[in-house]
Amino acid sequence: MRSDLPRQFPAVLLALFCILFFFSGLVFIPRIGIQTDEAIFSSVLFDHPNQWFALSVFRKKFPLMVMSYLGTVKSALYWLVWKVWAPDVYSLRIPALLIGVASVPLFYCLLRRITGGRVALTASVLLCCDTSYVMTSTLDWGPVAIQHLSFLAGMYYTVRGIQDDRWRSLAAGAWWFGLGVWDKALMVWMLSAAVVAAAIVFHRDIKRILSLRRIMLVAVFFLLGALPLVIYNIRKPLETFRGNTAFSQEDLKIKMLQLPRTATGAAGFGWLVAEIWSLPAPQAPRTPLERVSVGIEKTVGLWRENWNWWALLAAVALTPVLAFTPYARPALFALLMMGIAWAEMLATRGAGGGTHHTVLLWPFPLMLIAIAAAWVTSKAGRWQTAALAAVTALLCVSGLLATNQQLANAIQYGTTGPWTDAHFELSRKLGASRANPIFLVDWGMLDNTRMLHKGRLPLWVASEPLMKDSPEQADWDNVRWYLRQENSIFASNTDDRQVFPNVNAKLKKMAAELGYRRVEEQTIRDAHGRPAFEVFRYVKQAPAGAP
């Protein structure tokens, strides 16, 4: 299936849309606060005293795992980045965004081999305008950027190795898959689904090159890519799988709703960017870019969703028809792989309920949409290229408008929850306080603050003794020790933003019973005036009746 487009046209168009992808993410970077999970990978870089798992080589520790299912691939990359660019919101997000951009030409090259240039270009252009893909690549709290890049690289080299019978390509594909599993073990969802789908759909192609030597080659290079994870699970027998593979039907309805919300790009409203009813009146735009964004919103009205979900449903409905077209096997492969991976997400306890999980199915929904669009528009005869371009343009515009709506909300109403831009001011306040120690009473302030200060602040997590309805003696002893530190300072979320229920009230109650009085330092507000954090101290109060 060869493309009838001019040879230079796809490369130029793809480059232009990759630039659009980059700037679509770039405009969000300074407007959204750093979520603590977004920076969790950096914990191993700044003298973290309790590294999850590290190997000692010549008396020097090399961290291999951040958590039982999260490796240090991203940590190693940013160790290099931060050698030349100090940690801040830009040095955190621009590398992740560039990784997301780099996945687009990989996706194009993969699809060109299995579907042809027409589908490859359509799907890649749609990917550059996909709201959820742009946002999760920019903020990368999953993390997902390296997951997408490594999975697409593994797919591309594997397909190339099978088609061209090249062992080097098979080895490269296996290594990329292994690297992705080390980066985050949740790649097992997509990898296992791809193996099963390929065995069903492409079994003849696989059987043609299958041999014991090639199986051993693939296994060796996969293990090389995933070697740190393998070492971890040998030292701590199968800890990754024992701790993260429990099955459950809890929150099944919420998980099922997350797929259409991710496809439409609407998942960020109310969680990432504030809703339009969160303030009495919107903040006026101040810069030319902000005026353009808000002006587009005023012109077209609220545009909270793109049309990709409805296009995906139409493509799935067309799959039985596509079975009698040249696109039969690629379409069936994409549908099977996504279906199996999504079923695994739904069945895994404690996973699959967030956009950062569901988006791991991407960019393959866009592959199926592009296949269906290419086949339908092929019936337009000599107008088929124009018809496909029109369909693609409509979907792209809907995606760009949905992304712009999130930007317009961020400009006018700000950010919310763990993404509040008030964290920038909190970080400055804590850095200037010269307090030692700094106690963090609630979740959401640790990894992001530590990263911005390169691990130099004496941060202590103080929430654990406050999370029980009936504190034990050890909890009282811990709180008493916190309060005795004369140069200490405390930081917490405001009562309406608490993540751990009632930790603020419990600290106040326990401190009062231990004879300490709270002294307010500052209430830190976001750029739109909403209280977000409280900074305070405790002092020993005089006994009742004392002069």
WOBEL-V905254 format. One record per backbone hydrogen bond with DSSP energy under -0.5 kcal/mol. NH is the residue of the N-H (numbers start at 1). CO is the residue of the C=O. If there is no record, write none. Layout:
nh;co
NH;CO
NH;CO
This chain:
nh;co
9;6
10;6
11;7
12;8
13;9
14;10
15;11
16;12
17;13
18;14
19;15
20;16
21;17
22;18
23;19
24;20
25;21
26;22
27;23
28;25
29;25
29;26
31;28
32;28
32;29
33;419
35;33
38;35
39;35
39;36
40;37
42;39
43;40
44;41
45;42
46;42
48;43
51;48
53;65
55;62
57;55
57;60
60;57
62;55
63;61
64;53
65;53
66;70
67;70
70;67
71;182
71;183
72;64
76;72
77;73
78;74
79;75
80;76
81;77
82;78
83;80
84;80
84;81
85;81
92;88
93;89
94;90
96;92
97;93
98;94
99;95
100;96
101;97
102;98
103;99
104;100
104;101
105;101
106;102
107;103
108;104
109;105
110;106
111;107
112;108
113;109
114;110
115;111
116;111
120;116
121;117
122;118
123;119
124;120
125;121
126;122
127;123
128;124
129;125
129;126
130;127
131;129
134;130
135;131
136;132
137;133
138;134
139;135
140;136
148;144
149;145
150;146
151;147
152;148
153;149
154;150
155;151
156;152
157;153
158;154
159;155
160;156
161;157
162;158
163;159
164;160
165;161
166;161
167;165
170;166
171;167
172;168
173;169
174;170
175;171
176;172
177;173
178;174
179;175
180;176
181;177
182;178
183;179
184;180
185;69
187;184
188;185
189;186
190;186
191;187
192;188
193;189
194;190
195;191
196;192
197;193
198;194
199;195
200;196
201;197
202;198
206;202
207;203
208;204
209;205
209;206
210;206
215;211
216;212
217;213
218;214
219;215
220;216
221;217
222;218
223;219
224;220
225;221
226;222
227;224
229;226
230;226
231;227
232;228
233;229
234;230
234;231
235;231
236;232
237;235
238;233
239;236
242;238
243;239
245;241
248;347
252;249
255;251
256;252
257;253
258;254
259;255
259;256
260;256
261;257
262;258
263;259
264;260
265;261
266;261
267;261
268;265
269;266
270;273
271;268
272;268
273;268
274;414
278;275
283;412
291;287
292;288
293;289
294;290
295;291
296;292
297;293
298;294
299;295
300;296
301;297
306;264
311;307
312;308
313;309
314;310
315;311
316;312
317;313
318;314
319;315
319;316
321;318
322;318
323;319
324;321
325;322
328;325
331;327
332;328
333;329
334;330
335;331
336;332
337;333
338;334
339;335
340;336
341;337
342;338
343;339
344;340
345;341
346;342
347;343
348;344
348;345
349;246
351;348
357;354
358;354
359;355
360;357
361;358
362;359
364;361
366;363
367;363
368;364
369;365
370;366
371;367
372;368
373;369
374;370
375;371
376;372
377;373
378;374
379;376
380;377
381;378
383;380
384;381
387;383
388;384
389;385
390;386
391;387
392;388
393;389
394;390
395;391
396;392
397;393
398;394
399;395
400;396
401;397
402;398
403;399
404;400
405;401
406;402
407;403
408;404
409;405
410;406
411;407
412;408
413;409
414;409
414;410
416;272
419;416
420;417
423;420
424;421
425;421
426;422
427;423
428;424
429;425
430;426
431;427
432;428
433;429
434;430
436;487
438;458
439;437
439;489
440;460
441;439
441;491
449;445
450;446
451;447
452;448
453;449
454;451
455;450
456;453
459;457
460;438
462;440
462;460
466;463
467;464
476;472
477;473
478;474
479;475
480;476
481;477
482;478
483;479
484;480
485;481
485;482
486;484
488;485
489;437
490;536
491;439
492;534
494;532
497;494
498;495
501;499
503;500
506;502
507;503
508;504
509;505
510;506
511;507
512;508
513;509
514;510
515;512
516;511
517;539
519;537
520;518
521;535
522;535
524;522
524;533
525;523
526;530
529;526
532;524
533;524
534;492
535;522
536;490
537;519
539;517
541;515
546;543
